[in-house]
Amino acid sequence: MNARPSPTTALPEALRAAPLNSKWSRDLAMGIRFAFTGGREGWIRMLLTAVGVGMGVALLLLTTAIPSALAVRHDRDEARLDYTYGPKRAKAANTLLISDSDTMYHGDAVRGRLVEPEGPRAPLAPGLSAYPAPGDMVVSAALKDLLGSAEGKVLRERLPYRITGTIGESGLVGARELAYYAGAKNLAPHIDGYHTARISKFGHPDGTTSSNSMDPVLILLILVVFAVLLMPVVVFIATAVRFGGERRDRRLAALRLVGADSRMTRRIAAGEALAGALVGLAFGTVFFLIARQLSGAIQVVGISVFPSYLNPSPALAALVAVTVPAAAVLVTLFALRGVVIEPLGVVRTAKPTRRRLWWRLLLPVGGLAALAPMIGQGRENGDFNPYLVIGGVLLLLVGVTTLLPWIVEAVVARLGRGGIAWQLAVRRLQLSSGSAARMVNGIAVAVAGAIAMQMLFAGIQGDYTKRTAQDTSRVQLQVNLSQGIDFLPAAAKFSATKGVRKVTALGSTELGDTNWRSGPHETVSLTVGTCQSLREMARLTSCRDGDAFVASGGGRDGSVTNLVRPGRTLHMDTINGTGRGGDAPWTVPAHLKPATAITGPNGLSDSSVLLTPAAVPERMSPLLRGAVYLSMDESTPDADEYVRNTAARIDPVADTIVWSATERSKQFDSIRTGTFAGAICVLALIGASLLVSQLEQLRERRKLLSSLVAFGTRRRTLSLSVLWQTAVPIALGLLLASTVGLTLGAVLLKMVGVTLGVDWASVLSLTGAGAAVVLTVTALSLPPLVRMMRPEGLRTE
């Protein structure tokens, strides 16, 4: 029986048969053939490379899908807009009464709407097939699950409606969004231009879409975020295509023995890498489809999407499909430039030529040169040049990957004395410092980028954060009630709510010098409350129900002096944004007690008129807007949720506001949230990729490890040596990453015109996070290491 020739023995015939002008295609095809017919070892190497490349490709595809996902989220949010402050309309067959009843639950936003269609052609909200009847509600799938679980018990008390259906995908911005539409009746009297309105369609009243323009600093932030998050992925893909390099080079030596020249062996090696990259593309597509399908069940830092949102741009997906295989070929050729492959072996176990430093320094210097022209530009001098920004940031981060091998080589060459485990680790690092550096390149780049981003976030957040007048030591929650809701009985209900320590209830409106329909020229505030509550607004000499005061010494003091005169007729605000309401005159009492204005619960110190409940005419009470200020017992679990439940029972459209000493720009917060979500994905990829890389290196050393154990080396010693082999490069990598990250962060801060400052706690925490990822991966690789140290590892085929 004739034996089937192996790919290696068939090589001379292939050399003679192939035309000279097709060397590249012939050799690449031969490399691909070797990759698929190389036996068990070839398949394992192919699998490791494909998995590594596949994870990177999957994340790249997810990244290319982000613009599409954001666009769909924006479009769906725009389509369901229901402006309660739009133009006033009369009741018609095509109108809908709608009230905003948003709430919060355990830190998550719950979008709520009360609806009352007024005719058969009332506009239907996206995602609904029909409106629920009064007392019923349709909910999102996520809210339905929450209300049906033990975790949603407190929220269920706040939404006393019967669930009759679910909101379709077109009416939600994310799969985990909490939302509901509840049927209501008699909403018309509550139209106020704020919570409740009559609308004839959803979306923008003028049919356009909103555009949120960003200032140049936020645009710069977005550019830096994308560059920083994607660079570690690219670095890992470049590392993955070099898995199994030592075994591959030994196979190439066999090819030299049967007649291949050095250039041909490099092209064949490139073909093997190309095969792994192509299979990796297939794996990446599968990983992406799996992640896309699972995305509907995942929420990252408050962001969720539907699987249908994640549709990569065809152009960007095609770019990934072309770039990854091309990069695999180029990286392989670059890696073999310093390897001498001869018929009798590979000259790499001898001491390699020292790496040159000068060209490695050119990359970070070039990055700084690209960013230098924009230093001091700030937000006043137009947009930052996006090409220079991305190019400069990438060059600095690539500089980490080029400098780290040189640093590892220079340091480990000077290491020596120590225990057996230390000597084994040092000798291994001295022989293959490049492999050790490649393993930690991704985490070093990620940490460098994270430090720079953290510095930029910390430096500019002051520009997007402003202090409020809210004294959080005095009040923690504020509940704004609708106009006409009696705030005094409401105060008693809040006082009886679990977790509430103190309640201050105040009703307020504005007094003008003329009828509000004609537009008053000068106004003054009117506040109503019990004596105890009014003492939170002013210093009162004495007080009993029926007293009236004029507080002076605060803001708007001139208006009080001009308007609040005994016997003068003032006019209460009856319009209040609704465009309707008659005149409500009020005569200033003859006996107003003097008081001194102090800073009230709302954080303001205004001169105003203060009335106790008995001093308020009956016709004025429905014109007051109540606000209840609550001091909470923060040791009570779910105290805020109990307050929201009480507020919903009193007024379904009440606003419950958590007080904060500062408030931040929504655009800045959105970018920060998206960055954290992306960083989590990148760290997960890096952890998985490091594990694959570690297992690949252990697999290549299986025979060596088994030999050492057979000669009596303790397994504990070998395990410790593997730990040292990881610890030394990661320590050097994190030190380099911190240096580059601080440099990049300093340049970015100078670009936006912010005073240079370093949050060392954040730098240390980010560096520690990178080290923790590597240590976790090392711990996970110990069980396979123990199995590889068995005597069976000496077997060969």
Sequence and secondary structure as in RCSB ss.txt:
>XXXX:A:sequence
MNARPSPTTALPEALRAAPLNSKWSRDLAMGIRFAFTGGREGWIRMLLTAVGVGMGVALLLLTTAIPSALAVRHD
RDEARLDYTYGPKRAKAANTLLISDSDTMYHGDAVRGRLVEPEGPRAPLAPGLSAYPAPGDMVVSAALKDLLGSA
EGKVLRERLPYRITGTIGESGLVGARELAYYAGAKNLAPHIDGYHTARISKFGHPDGTTSSNSMDPVLILLILVV
FAVLLMPVVVFIATAVRFGGERRDRRLAALRLVGADSRMTRRIAAGEALAGALVGLAFGTVFFLIARQLSGAIQV
VGISVFPSYLNPSPALAALVAVTVPAAAVLVTLFALRGVVIEPLGVVRTAKPTRRRLWWRLLLPVGGLAALAPMI
GQGRENGDFNPYLVIGGVLLLLVGVTTLLPWIVEAVVARLGRGGIAWQLAVRRLQLSSGSAARMVNGIAVAVAGA
IAMQMLFAGIQGDYTKRTAQDTSRVQLQVNLSQGIDFLPAAAKFSATKGVRKVTALGSTELGDTNWRSGPHETVS
LTVGTCQSLREMARLTSCRDGDAFVASGGGRDGSVTNLVRPGRTLHMDTINGTGRGGDAPWTVPAHLKPATAITG
PNGLSDSSVLLTPAAVPERMSPLLRGAVYLSMDESTPDADEYVRNTAARIDPVADTIVWSATERSKQFDSIRTGT
FAGAICVLALIGASLLVSQLEQLRERRKLLSSLVAFGTRRRTLSLSVLWQTAVPIALGLLLASTVGLTLGAVLLK
MVGVTLGVDWASVLSLTGAGAAVVLTVTALSLPPLVRMMRPEGLRTE
>XXXX:A:secstr
      TTTTHHHHHHHS GGGHHHHHHHHHHHHHHSSHHHHHHHHHHHHHHHHHHHHHHHHHHHHHHHHHHHHH
HHHHT   TTS      TT EEEEE  EEETTEEEEEEEEEE STT    TT SS   BTEEEE HHHHHHHTSG
GGHHHHHH   EEEEE  GGG SSTT EEEEEE S  GGG  SSSEEEESSSS TTS        HHHHHHHHHH
HHHHHHHHHHHHHHHTTTTHHHHHHHHHHHHHTT  HHHHHHHHHHHHHHHHHHHHHHHHHHHHHHHHHGGG  B
TTB   GGG    HHHHHHHHHHHHHHHHHHHHHHGGG EEETTEEETSS      SHHHHHHHHHHHHHHGGGT
T TTTT    HHHHHHHHHHHHHHHHHHHHHHHHHHHTT   S HHHHHHHHHHHH HHHHHHHHHHHHHHHHHH
HHHHHHHHHHGGGGEEE S  TTT SEEEEEEET  HHHHHHHHHTSTTEEEEEEEEEEEEESS TTT  SSEEE
EEE  HHHHTTTEE S   TT EEEEESSBTHHHHHHH  TT EEEE   TTSS     EEE  S  EEEEE   
TTS  B EEEE GGGS GGGGGG EEEEEEEE TTSTTHHHHHHHHHHHH TT EEEE  SEEE HHHHHHHHHH
HHHHHHHHHHHHHHHHHHHHHHHHHTHHHHHHHHHTT  HHHHHHHHHHHHHHHHHHHHHHHHHHHHHHHHHHHH
HTT      HHHHHHHHHHHHHHHHHHHHHHHHHHHHHTSGGGG   
